[in-house]
Amino acid sequence: MLYVVRHGQTDLNKEGRLQGRNGLSLNTDGLKQANALREHFKDIEFDYVFSSPQARAIQTAEISTSVQPIIEERLNVFDLGEADGLRKHEVKLNGVLPDRNVYKGMEDIHGFIKRIFSFMAELQEKHSDKGVNILLSGHRCTTGGIGAYFEGVPEDQNILRYSSDNGSFKIYKFDNDQQ
């Protein structure tokens, strides 16, 4: 089984700010959420635990599984460039993303999805027939991208609909006919 966790809350989440690569560690509520995940996972033995390189995702993975995660760069948060840290209601959007014409240094959404999908295809190739338990700790965008791997990219490209709330998770299972 594949357990896809969105990191616990940070102060930037609480303040309603976009949080990219300049993000913060978990706040008090985020630590509580990670500990609540540990309760959910107490009877699961994880064969692999992977995390985004961001501190908030690493903390969530470590606390929820008591395992030192394998850092996976392809699970890194979408690079928001100059929009990183801005209040959500103040950001000029183009669809669900900040407008690339206004904010410089943003990652390309197609490249982002490609890197998430490449990691998922690799995991599927290595582990889909082995009956292992894998935890992936990431962000709203990465958990959304993982959901899109299983559900398909929506026509409007809004992969965020597949994400979870802070400190929550979804469970997926690889289908050998997938991708």
N, C-alpha and C positions, 0 to 999 in steps of 0.2 A: 504494500500500500504506500501511497505517496501522500504525506501530510504537508500541506503548503500553508505556512504561517506568515501572517503579517506582523511585523515587529510591534511591540507595545508602544504606548503613547510617549511622546516627548513634549517638551514645552512648546516647540514650534507647532506640533499638531494641535495642542490645546489652544494656542493663540490664533489658529486658523491661517497659518502661513504655509506656503509651498516649502517643501523640505526635500532638497536634493542631496548633492554631495557635500554640502556644508552643514549637514544636519547635526543634531545633538544626540546625546545618550538618553536612555530612558529616564523619565521623571518618576516620582513616587507612584503615580497611577500605573505607569508602564511597567514598573517592577512588580506591582500587584498583579497585573495582567499576565506577565511572564510566569509568576508563581502559580496562578490559576491554571495556566497551560500545563505546568508540571503535574498538577493534580489530574488533569485530563489524560496525560500521557504516562501516568505512573505504572501502568500494567503493560506498556508497549516497550519492547526492546528494539531500539533503532540500530539497524545495520550500518546506516550512513546518515550523517547530519551535515548538510551544506548550508552555508550562509553567504549573503552579500558581504563585502568587505566593510560596510558601514557599522560603526560601533553599536548602534541601536539594534541592528539585526543580529549581530554576534551575541550581544547580551541576551536577547530573547532566546536564541538557540541554546546557549549555555545554560541559562536558568531553567528553561522548559524541559531539557533533556539530561542535564548534568553531564553532557558530553562536549568536549572541545570540538567545534565544528571545523570542517574543511572549508576554507575560504575560496569562494568561486567568483571570480571577477565578472562572469557573464550574468550573475544575479544582482550586480550593482544597480543602484537606483538610476532612473532616467536622469541624464545630466540636463538640468534646467538652465544652465548658464546664468545670465544676468537676472533671471526671474527667481532664482533660488533665494528663499527667505522672505519674499514679498507676501503681503496679505492676499489671500485668495480673492477677496472681493475687489481688490484694487488692480488685479492683473488683467491686461488686455489679452483676450483669448482669441484663438482661431480654432474653432471647434472646442475640444476639451483641453487643448494644450495652449500654453502661452504663445503669443504670436511671434514667430521667428523673425519677422520684419522689425519688431520692436525690441526684442531681447536677444542679444548676441550670445554665441557660445552654446546654444542649445543642441542637444543630440538630435539626429534624424530619427523619426519614429519608426521608419522601415528598418533602419539599421538596428534599432533597439529590439524590435520584435525578432529580427533575424538572429541576434545574439542569444535571446532567451530560447528561441526554438532550437538553435544549434545545441545548446546545453541539454534541453529536454530530449532531443533525438539521441544524443549520446547516452543519456541515462537510460532511455528506453532500450537502446541496442544492448547495453551492458546488463540490465537488470530486469527487463520485463518478464522473463520466464523463470525467475529465481525465487519468487515469493518473499522478497525482502521488504523491510520497512525503512522508508527514507523520509527524512524531514528536510524541508527546504525553508529557510528563513529569509524573508525579503521584505519588500515594500509594497505599497498600494499598486504601483506600476508593474513590478516584477510578478507579484501574485496574480495580477490581472493578465499579464502576458502568459503566465503558465496556464491560467484558465482558458485563454484563447487557443493555446496549443491543443487542449482537449475539446473545446467547444467550437472552435473556428473564430477567425477575426470577424467581428461584426461589420456590416456594410459601412456603418458610419465611423469605423476604426476605433470606437470607444471601448478599448479592452478593460478599462477601469471597472466596468459593470461586473467583471468576474472576480474582483478583489473582495477582501474581507475587511471588517473594521479592525482597528488597532487591537492587537492581542488575540485575534481570532484566527481560525484556520478552516481550510476545506480539505477534503479527502478525495483523491483521484486514484484510478487504477489504470495502468497501461493496457491498452487493447493491442494485441499483436498485429491487427490489421491497420492500425492508426498510422497516419502520415505516410 
